[in-house]
């Protein structure tokens, strides 16, 4: 059993509590910290917390608490992590780990120096569809990964602090791009070094200082490319999609907006008050509900991994180190958005492979030719396109 202190009684803290109380049926949020007394009290009443306070250290240090779950604004993450280290409490932290890689690296060093368990709550790397896809990728089902693309777009976050660049550390790129970068890292290989980023970002719609739309390419040392598309300006709900292309296959994932569950309602009988899904913009007309939101967004598998890892004395699938690498990639993306150039990913601590080179793309057909493509044409031909090794000439040949 894990006895958890939740730091933050808002939107994400409540999502986390729903998962924690529902997954293993023995873990419990026993204490709640919130910055406002009314928020802490309501959360305590709703989830049966035995202790609530607006004093963060008092909640973390409480003797009944075994693990601390950070569900706070980005600018408070490091403060909370330092207190967890001080009181030797296991800690799991929502994404992004830090506002910058420098901040994330300090947090990583803090928990490692303190010798406490630490996990990075990257829920979209625990969705059922993602886990199944990652299993296929690791088994080699789609060959060598060439390109991994992730998209998260919606009309914008729920709380005021997200829109404040100082508190949040950035806009949609930090808020949503952290998911996308880590999804691509998993598919490409987390031990493969991200080396350069090219990014476009702009503030197109919202009256804020940070970006509300961004697109970026992340180049990896083995030649693979990661891509992310993020926006707080997308209308129509929350769109979560991933694509993975390998030498032997392709994976397409639609995690949220269009999952095969569609319904139409006029809203007359319900009064238009029915909850549909996170960030849904309407509850009448054609709707796209989510069958089990907490599970489909990965929270259940995520917390199970965190709790079992802590109990078994091993690292979870997503660690503070992963959060630090993600922040480093996003730092490069922000710099590239300003310079309009490829920018290096700065990783003073790297624990993966070194010196990888792009693998050869050449496929042998015979002693004299490389294979470019084989296909059946509409007129029944089995056609080959080959490259002559000696001359470099491209030729066609039919297989009879």
Beta strands, then each sheet from edge to edge (+ up, - down):
strand 1: 3-7
strand 2: 28-33
strand 3: 51-53
strand 4: 67-70
strand 5: 90-94
strand 6: 118-121
strand 7: 145-153
strand 8: 194-202
strand 9: 213-220
strand 10: 225-231
strand 11: 239-246
strand 12: 249-254
strand 13: 263-265
strand 14: 285-287
strand 15: 343-344
strand 16: 364-366
strand 17: 369-376
strand 18: 382-388
strand 19: 394-398
sheet 1: 3+ 2+ 1+ 4+ 5+ 6+
sheet 2: 12+ 11- 7+ 10+ 9- 8+ 15-
sheet 3: 13+ 14-
sheet 4: 16+ 17- 18+ 19-
end
